[in-house]
Amino acid sequence: MNTETIISSIVNLPDNFYKIENVSIYLLLKETGYFEKYNEVNEANILKYLVSHTECVNQWLCWSEDKRSSSGWYFKEIAVGKYIVGYYPTKEHFKQVEFSDIIEACTAFIKREIEDIRKS
């Protein structure tokens, strides 16, 4: 599977998760091919894809809001045109990062989220 196909599948993970019943996000991510090529998927190529598929950004905002866990990455709007990506509970080596561009914030969230999933 090529990197573009993997990124397309990754960016659509929240939509697929809600459409397919009884499947874990871990398994869905594994099926994208990301586990084999995680080092080829970076924020730059995720951003490139998201710029052309901005409809996916809201899916990731909803994904972040709907998460029910004791720890993990989050992505949220804190004011009009201001977004943050952070980790709960706070990690010492990672502070919240504020963005004025929703696509850049989403990109940062996606890469961190999928890495957490891959490593779990």
Stockholm file with secondary structure:
# STOCKHOLM 1.0

chainA/1-120         MNTETIISSIVNLPDNFYKIENVSIYLLLKETGYFEKYNEVNEANILKYLVSHTECVNQWLCWSEDKRSSSGWYFKEIAVGKYIVGYYPTKEHFKQVEFSDIIEACTAFIKREIEDIRKS
#=GR chainA/1-120 SS CCHHHHHHHHHTHHHHHHHSSSCCHHHHHHHTTHHHHGGGCCHHHHHHHHHHCTHHHHHHHHHHHHCCCSSEEEEEEEETTEEEEEEESCBTTBCCEEESCHHHHHHHHHHHHHHHHHHC
#=GC SS_cons         CCHHHHHHHHHTHHHHHHHSSSCCHHHHHHHTTHHHHGGGCCHHHHHHHHHHCTHHHHHHHHHHHHCCCSSEEEEEEEETTEEEEEEESCBTTBCCEEESCHHHHHHHHHHHHHHHHHHC
//
